[in-house]
Amino acid sequence: MQNFKTKVLLVEDEELARKTLAFYLNTIFDEVVVACDGADALEIIKKSFDKKENFDLIITDLNMPNVNGMQMIDEILKLIPNQRFIIVSAHKNEEDLLKLINLRVSGYFVKPLNIDNMMEMLQKAKEEVLLDKQPKIQEKTNKLLKLNNSYTFDLETNKLYNKGIIVKLSKKESEVLEILIENLGVLISVDKFKELIWNDITINDSSFRTVMKRLKDKIKDDDFIISYKGYGYIIEKVLEK
């Protein structure tokens, strides 16, 4: 298994429990962020989400002031439907347990904490997190083509992304780009584009050039399509192939 970093959020309003849990979490996970209640946690989660830096695991109490654990979990799942949780509570509430059944809850600690049981559960949670990371990283590596520092092309869905945000292309613009992607390093003539896209090399050149101009306008901030006047177009090289 590769060494992927693990990041967790601890949400606990009791100071002693917070310090105890934080200490043990730091012996297992690479980065531990602490929140004092549900409202504090939601602020941290939203800031992390905006930066695309989500937590692998959230360890939370249920009974907290301002925003309780169940309310916090509901809000988090609206942003991150597959978020993984471990629950810490002074008692097991059957109503809460029923609500948690369908969520990604890896464990439920009852206070006072049994350190041996807690460490075993946390270690298992870390293993599950790392197993989750492995296929995602592998899949991403296999299907994504990094065209330059700004643009990435998904080879599976044939979608273009600018720093993670999808670039909306028309059908013809997509077809032009796909031809260039399929022929990396090969100069494609205007006639070849017309043959492949319109199945008609006699079509007016302006029809193709209009499509190409619209496509290049959409990537002009970091254009990766090179034009050789009188010859054609090419994507000469990519950062990751």
C-alpha positions as CSV (number, residue, x, y, z in Angstrom):
1,M,0.0,0.0,0.0
2,Q,1.3,3.4,-0.9
3,N,1.9,6.0,1.8
4,F,-1.1,8.4,1.5
5,K,-1.5,11.1,4.1
6,T,-4.6,10.9,6.4
7,K,-6.4,13.9,7.7
8,V,-9.1,13.8,10.4
9,L,-11.4,16.3,12.2
10,L,-12.2,15.9,15.9
11,V,-15.4,17.5,17.1
12,E,-15.7,17.5,20.9
13,D,-17.1,20.1,23.3
14,E,-15.6,18.6,26.5
15,E,-12.1,19.9,27.0
16,L,-10.7,16.8,28.7
17,A,-12.2,14.4,26.2
18,R,-11.0,16.6,23.4
19,K,-7.4,16.7,24.6
20,T,-7.4,12.9,25.3
21,L,-8.8,12.0,21.9
22,A,-6.5,14.5,20.1
23,F,-3.5,13.0,21.7
24,Y,-4.3,9.5,20.6
25,L,-5.5,10.5,17.2
26,N,-2.1,12.2,16.6
27,T,-0.4,8.9,17.2
28,I,-2.3,7.3,14.3
29,F,-3.2,9.9,11.8
30,D,-0.9,12.4,9.9
31,E,-3.0,15.5,10.5
32,V,-5.6,16.2,13.2
33,V,-7.8,19.3,13.3
34,V,-9.8,20.1,16.4
35,A,-13.3,21.8,16.6
36,C,-15.0,22.7,19.9
37,D,-18.6,22.1,18.7
38,G,-20.8,21.4,15.7
39,A,-20.9,25.1,14.6
40,D,-17.1,25.4,14.8
41,A,-16.8,22.1,12.8
42,L,-19.1,23.2,10.0
43,E,-17.1,26.4,9.5
44,I,-13.9,24.3,9.2
45,I,-15.6,21.8,6.9
46,K,-16.9,24.5,4.5
47,K,-13.6,26.2,4.3
48,S,-11.8,22.9,3.6
49,F,-14.5,21.9,1.0
50,D,-14.0,25.2,-0.8
51,K,-10.3,24.4,-1.0
52,K,-11.0,20.8,-2.1
53,E,-9.2,19.6,1.0
54,N,-11.8,17.3,2.6
55,F,-11.2,15.2,5.8
56,D,-10.8,11.4,5.5
57,L,-12.6,10.9,8.8
58,I,-14.6,13.0,11.3
59,I,-14.7,11.9,14.9
60,T,-17.6,13.6,16.7
61,D,-19.7,13.8,19.8
62,L,-23.4,13.9,19.4
63,N,-24.5,16.1,22.4
64,M,-22.9,19.5,21.9
65,P,-24.0,23.1,22.2
66,N,-24.8,25.5,19.3
67,V,-25.1,22.7,16.7
68,N,-25.4,19.1,17.9
69,G,-23.7,16.1,16.3
70,M,-26.7,14.9,14.3
71,Q,-27.4,18.4,12.9
72,M,-23.8,18.8,12.0
73,I,-23.7,15.4,10.2
74,D,-26.8,16.2,8.2
75,E,-25.2,19.5,7.0
76,I,-21.9,17.8,6.2
77,L,-23.6,15.1,4.1
78,K,-25.3,17.8,2.0
79,L,-21.7,18.8,0.9
80,I,-19.9,15.5,1.1
81,P,-22.4,12.6,0.7
82,N,-19.6,9.9,1.3
83,Q,-18.1,11.4,4.4
84,R,-16.9,8.8,6.9
85,F,-17.6,9.3,10.7
86,I,-16.8,7.8,14.1
87,I,-19.2,8.7,16.9
88,V,-18.2,9.5,20.5
89,S,-21.0,9.9,23.0
90,A,-21.8,9.6,26.7
91,H,-24.5,7.0,25.9
92,K,-26.0,5.0,23.1
93,N,-29.2,6.6,22.0
94,E,-31.3,4.1,20.0
95,E,-33.0,6.9,18.0
96,D,-29.6,8.3,17.0
97,L,-28.3,4.8,16.2
98,L,-31.2,4.2,13.8
99,K,-30.4,7.5,12.0
100,L,-26.7,6.5,11.7
101,I,-27.3,3.0,10.3
102,N,-27.2,4.2,6.6
103,L,-24.3,6.6,7.1
104,R,-20.6,5.8,6.8
105,V,-20.1,5.3,10.5
106,S,-17.0,3.3,11.2
107,G,-17.5,3.0,15.0
108,Y,-19.3,4.3,18.1
109,F,-17.3,5.0,21.3
110,V,-19.1,5.3,24.6
111,K,-17.7,7.6,27.3
112,P,-15.7,7.0,29.5
113,L,-13.4,5.9,26.8
114,N,-11.7,2.4,26.8
115,I,-8.3,3.3,25.3
116,D,-7.5,-0.2,24.0
117,N,-10.8,-0.5,22.2
118,M,-10.6,3.0,20.9
119,M,-7.1,2.5,19.5
120,E,-8.1,-0.7,17.8
121,M,-11.1,1.0,16.2
122,L,-9.1,4.0,15.1
123,Q,-6.4,1.8,13.5
124,K,-9.1,-0.1,11.6
125,A,-10.7,3.2,10.5
126,K,-7.3,4.4,9.2
127,E,-6.9,1.1,7.2
128,E,-10.3,1.6,5.7
129,V,-9.5,5.2,4.8
130,L,-6.2,4.1,3.1
131,L,-8.1,1.4,1.2
132,D,-10.5,4.0,0.0
133,K,-7.7,6.3,-1.2
134,Q,-5.8,3.6,-3.1
135,P,-8.3,2.9,-6.0
136,K,-9.3,6.5,-6.3
137,I,-5.7,7.6,-6.8
138,Q,-5.0,4.7,-9.2
139,E,-8.2,5.4,-11.2
140,K,-7.4,9.1,-11.4
141,T,-3.9,8.4,-12.7
142,N,-5.2,6.0,-15.3
143,K,-7.9,8.1,-16.9
144,L,-6.7,11.7,-16.6
145,L,-4.4,13.4,-19.1
146,K,-2.7,16.6,-17.9
147,L,-2.3,18.8,-20.9
148,N,-0.6,21.7,-19.1
149,N,-0.6,23.4,-15.7
150,S,-4.3,24.5,-16.2
151,Y,-6.0,21.9,-18.3
152,T,-6.8,18.2,-17.8
153,F,-8.7,15.9,-20.1
154,D,-10.7,12.9,-18.7
155,L,-10.1,10.1,-21.1
156,E,-13.0,8.1,-19.7
157,T,-15.7,10.8,-20.1
158,N,-14.0,13.0,-22.8
159,K,-14.5,16.1,-20.6
160,L,-12.1,19.0,-20.4
161,Y,-11.3,20.6,-17.0
162,N,-9.6,23.9,-16.2
163,K,-8.1,23.6,-12.7
164,G,-10.8,21.1,-11.7
165,I,-13.7,23.0,-13.2
166,I,-15.4,21.6,-16.3
167,V,-15.1,23.5,-19.6
168,K,-18.4,23.6,-21.5
169,L,-17.8,22.6,-25.1
170,S,-20.2,22.2,-28.0
171,K,-20.5,18.9,-29.8
172,K,-18.3,20.0,-32.6
173,E,-15.7,21.6,-30.3
174,S,-15.5,18.4,-28.3
175,E,-15.0,16.4,-31.5
176,V,-12.2,18.6,-32.6
177,L,-10.5,18.3,-29.2
178,E,-11.0,14.5,-29.1
179,I,-9.3,14.1,-32.5
180,L,-6.3,16.1,-31.2
181,I,-6.2,14.0,-28.0
182,E,-6.3,10.8,-29.9
183,N,-3.5,11.9,-32.1
184,L,-1.1,13.6,-29.6
185,G,2.0,14.8,-31.3
186,V,0.5,14.5,-34.7
187,L,-0.2,17.5,-36.9
188,I,-3.9,17.2,-38.1
189,S,-4.8,19.1,-41.3
190,V,-8.0,21.1,-41.8
191,D,-9.0,18.5,-44.5
192,K,-8.6,15.7,-42.0
193,F,-10.8,17.5,-39.5
194,K,-13.4,18.0,-42.1
195,E,-13.3,14.4,-43.1
196,L,-13.5,13.0,-39.6
197,I,-16.1,15.5,-38.2
198,W,-18.3,16.4,-41.2
199,N,-17.4,13.4,-43.4
200,D,-17.1,15.9,-46.2
201,I,-13.7,17.5,-47.2
202,T,-15.5,19.8,-49.6
203,I,-17.2,21.7,-46.8
204,N,-16.2,25.4,-46.5
205,D,-13.0,25.9,-44.4
206,S,-14.7,28.7,-42.5
207,S,-17.1,26.1,-40.9
208,F,-14.1,24.3,-39.3
209,R,-12.2,27.5,-38.5
210,T,-15.2,28.9,-36.6
211,V,-15.4,25.8,-34.4
212,M,-11.6,25.9,-33.8
213,K,-11.7,29.6,-32.9
214,R,-14.5,29.0,-30.4
215,L,-12.5,26.1,-28.8
216,K,-9.3,28.1,-28.6
217,D,-11.1,31.1,-27.2
218,K,-12.3,28.9,-24.3
219,I,-8.7,27.8,-23.5
220,K,-6.9,31.1,-24.3
221,D,-5.7,31.6,-20.7
222,D,-3.3,28.6,-21.2
223,D,-3.8,27.4,-24.7
224,F,-2.4,23.9,-25.5
225,I,-3.4,23.7,-29.1
226,I,-0.7,24.9,-31.5
227,S,-1.6,26.2,-34.9
228,Y,0.7,25.8,-37.9
229,K,-0.7,28.2,-40.5
230,G,-1.4,26.4,-43.8
231,Y,-0.7,23.0,-42.3
232,G,-3.0,22.3,-39.4
233,Y,-3.2,21.9,-35.6
234,I,-1.5,19.8,-33.0
235,I,-1.1,19.2,-29.3
236,E,2.6,18.7,-29.2
237,K,3.2,17.5,-25.7
238,V,1.4,16.9,-22.3
239,L,2.6,17.0,-18.7
240,E,1.3,13.5,-17.9
241,K,0.5,10.8,-20.4
